[in-house]
């Protein structure tokens, strides 16, 4: 590996996803694992052994004792923003696992800090680099013509243990998996909604969001509707993108085996409904995380904005804030939390435009 074209990284958070990120680094051609950080030092040591790296109990120790160029942050949600700001203060580039922070205020702080420090800040929406890239490719090819609507759902089993079960640490299905659907809607439509409304059912025992119905109005007749739940029997996702000249449907129950159905009046290959089942090329690390990290490394080395910027991450949290705030209002007859959030604050201000231009 050529050290001049190599990004040395420390992984922060050595749970399931952090360990997978470390493996993706090891499989990468442009990154080298030099440190692993976790308050559970045994977990850090186990992950570090995969790549002959050093283990640390704190990010401060890793930043002061290891020469790294960037950090990959895969902590529980409530620790994402503090770790990101610590890394930025040390002048390190960073990839933050979705949803980037607990709310838009934290995300904006990261966004501004990274911009001032001149470091690359990418948000880890890995769906874009796996199954959803096929959908985006077809939309870009014009398979469905003018995009008109998006519907979708995503779900997991019950989140009964650990930080995912506690609203104080960012638990609940909206921040855990629902953020993927919001990100995909913003990415595919290329715009922000002018109106957001939602119905949120909360768990009586945990206080986390259980099942939510979301409606986004992007103006000009463009709509998106999503269902997010932690009451499914297992993990699943589906997404349907509807245009005036066709439709694309993505569905799956894991990250590597999924199918895409295309029906197009524009592309002759899809005049009849056609089901595509992309080849399984390794595990989800190879199919999602390795290309995600390749994008991050290239953005760092070429000093350009990454594919998923801090601004992108903050905009997702802006909408999730609106959805979560619906809990404050209870329908007098049904007791269900609902809200409608209209355009105020949704349009880009001058700071947004500058940050978007700078990545």
N, C-alpha and C positions, 0 to 999 in steps of 0.2 A: 504493500500500500504506500503510495507516494504521500509523504507527510505534508508536502506543500499544498496538496489538494485534499486534505483530510480535515474533517471537523471532529475535534475531540469532545466527547460529551459525558456528562454525568446524568444518570437517571435518578429522579427524586420520587420516591414511592415505589416500593418493591413488592407490591401485592400482585394480583393476577395480571392486571394490565401492564403495570410497570415492568414485570418480568418479561412479558411478551414484547414490550418496547425494547428491552435490553437485547433480547434475541434478534429483533429486527436490526438493531445496530450492528450486532455481530455479523449478520448476513449481508450488511451493506458494503458497497464498494467505496463509499466516501465518508463514512463515520467510523470512529473508534471509541469503544467504551473504556473510559478511564476511571469512573467512579460510580458507586451505587449508594444511595442514601435512604435510610429508613430508621425511625426511632426503634423499631425492632431490629437490632443489629444482626441477629441471626438471619433474618430475611434478606438484609442487605448483603451479608456475606455469601449467602447461597446464590443470590443473583450475580454478585461480583465474580464468583468462581466460573461462571459460564464464559466470561470474557477476559479472564486474567486481569480484573480491575481491582480497585481498592474499595473497601466498605467503610461507610461513615454513618454515625447516628444522627448527625445534623447537617443541614445544607451549609451552614457556616464553616464547619470543619472541611467539607469537600471543597468549598470555594477558596479556602486559605491554604489547604494542604495538597491540592491537586491542580495541575495546569489543564484547565478545560476551556474550550471555546464557547460551549453552549450547554444548556441543561434541558432535559426532557422531563416535564412535570406531570406525574400521574398519581397524585395524592387524592384523598377524599376531597369532596367539593369545597369544604370550608377552608382547606389549606392551599387551594390553588392560587388564590390572589396573593397571600403572604409570601409564598415561595417565589412567585413570579416577580414581585417587587424586590425581593432580596437578590434574586439573580440579576435583575436589571441594574440595581444599584452597584453590583459588582462588575457591570459592563459586559454581561454575558448575553448571547443570543438565546432565544428560548422557544420551545414548542410546548404549549400548554394544552393538556387534554381538555376536551369539551367538558362542561360548558364554559370554561375559562374562569368563571367566578360564580359567586352566589347571586349577583344582581348586576344591573347595568352600571351602578355607581362604582362598584369595584372594578368592573371591566374598563370603564373610562379612565380610572386611575392608572391601570396597567397600560392602556393605549397611549395616554399622554406621556407616561414615564418612559416607555420604549421609544417614542418619537423623539423625546428630548435627548435620550442617551444614544440615539442612532443605532440601535440594535434591532435585529430581525426578530419579530414576534409573530409566530404562527399558531393558530388554534387547531387542535387535533380532531377535526370532523372527518374521521377516516372513511365514512360511507362514501364520500366523494371520490375516494381513490380505489374503491372496490366496486360493489354492485351498481351504485348510482352513476358512475362514469359512463356506463353503457347507455343509460337513459339520456344523459346530457349530450352524448355523441349523436344520438338519434335526433334529438331536438335541434342540435346545431346543423345537422344534415337537412333539416326541413321536413322531416318525416311526417309531422303533424300540422305543419303550417303555423299559423298564429296561435300561440298558447292561450287557452281560454279558461281552463280550470284544472285544479289538482285536488284529488281526494286521497286519503291514506289513513293508515292506522299502524300502531306499533304497540307491542305489549310484552310484558315479562310475567313470571310467576310472582307470588307475594314476596315483598321485601320485609322480612320479619326480624332480621338481625343486623347488627353493625351500624355503620354510619348511614347506610342507605335507608334505614328504618327510622331515622331521626331527622325531623325538619330543621333542627338547629345546625346540623352538619351538611345540609343540602340533600337530604334524602327525598324520596318520592319519584314517581315515574316521569314527571315533566322534565325535571333537570337531568334525570339519568338517561332516558331514551327519547322523550318527546322533543328535546332540543334538536335531534337529528332531522325530524320532519320539518321543523321551522327553518332550519338551515337550508334544507333542500328546496323548500318553497322560495326562499329569498334568492337562492342561487339560480334556480331554473327560470324564475320569472324576471330576475334582474331588477327588482324594484322593491319598495317597502309598502306595506299596506296603509291605507288611509283610515281603516276601521278594524278594530279587533273586538270580538265578543267571545265569551266562553262560559261554559257551565263546568264547575269543578266539584266533584264528590270527594270528600276527605274521609280518611279512615278514623273511626271513632277511637280506636285503641292507640294509634300512633300519631295522628295529626298530620300525616303526610297525605299528599294528593293520591287518590286511588285511581279514579277514572275521570277523564276530562274530555269534553267536546269543545273543539276550537273552530272558530269561523274567522277567516281573514278576507277582507275586501280590499283588493289592490286597485280599484277604480277601473273604469273602462270596461266593466263587465267581467273582469278577471277575479275569480274567487278561489279560495282554498279552504277545505274542510278536513279536520283531522280528529281521530279518536286515539287517546293515549291511556293505557291502563297497566296496572300491576296485578290485575285479577285474571290474567290469562293462564291457561294450563301449562304453557311453555312460551319461550321467546318466539316472536314472529314479527314480520313487517310486511306491509304491502303499500304500493304507491301507484296511483293511476294518473297519468298526465293526458289531458284532453285538449286537442287543438281543433281548428275548423276543418282540417284535412286528415284527421286520424287520431289515434290514441296509442299510448304506451303504458303497459302495466308491468310493474316489478313486484315479485313476491318471493318470500323465502322464510325458512325457519332457522337458518344459521348464516354465517358470513361467507361460506364458500359454495354452498349448493343453493342456487336460486334460479328463477326463470323469468324471462322477459317476453311478453306478448306484444307484438306490433301489428297495427292495422293502419295502412296508409293509402290515401288516394293520390299521393305524389310520387312515392318511390315504387317502381314496378315490382321490386322484390317482395314488397309487403302488401300487395293489393288484396290478398287473402290473409286473414288472421294467421300470423306466423309466430310460433313459440321458439325462442332461443334459449338454450341452456349452455352458458359459457363453460368451457372446460375447467375442471378443478386442477389448478396448478400449484400444488402444495397445500399448506394450511392458511389460516387467515392472516398469519404473520407475513407470509410471502405475497398474498393476494391484496392485502390492504395496507399493512404497516410499512413494509419495505418501500413500496412506491411513495407513500406519504413522507417517509423520512428522506427519500431521494429528492423529493421536491423541497423539503426544508433545507437539506444540505446545499442544493444548488442555489437556493435563494441566498443563503449565507455567503457562499463562495463567490457569487456573482454580484452581490450587494443589490439585489432587486427585491421587490415586494413578493412575499410568498402567495401561493394560490388562495390560502384562507388567512386573511389578515386579522389583526386585532379589532379593526373596525367591523369586520364581518361577525366576529364573536360577540361584540358588544350589541350589535343590532338584534341578534337572536335573543340576548338577555333583555333587551328593551321590550320585546314582545312577551317573553316569559314573565317579566315583571307585571305587565298588564294583566296577564292571565292569572297570576298568583294574587294580585290585588283584588280580583273578583271575589275572593273569599270574604272580603270585608262587608259585602252586601248580600243580604239574605232575602230571598223572595218571601213575602209575608204569608203566602198560603202553602207553598211547597217546602219551604225551609232550605231550598237548594241555593247555592251561591252562584250568582250570575253577575256579569258586568258587560258594559259596552264602552269601549275606549276609542274615541274618535281622534281625528288627525292632529290635534295639538301636540307639537314636539316631535312628530314623526318625520317631518321634512329635514333634510340635511342643513345644519347651520354652517357657517364659514369654517369653524374648527373641524367639523366632520369632513368637509370637502378637502381641506388641507391634509388631514390625516389620511383620508382615502387615497389621495394622490401620492402620499409618501409611503403607503403600505403600513 
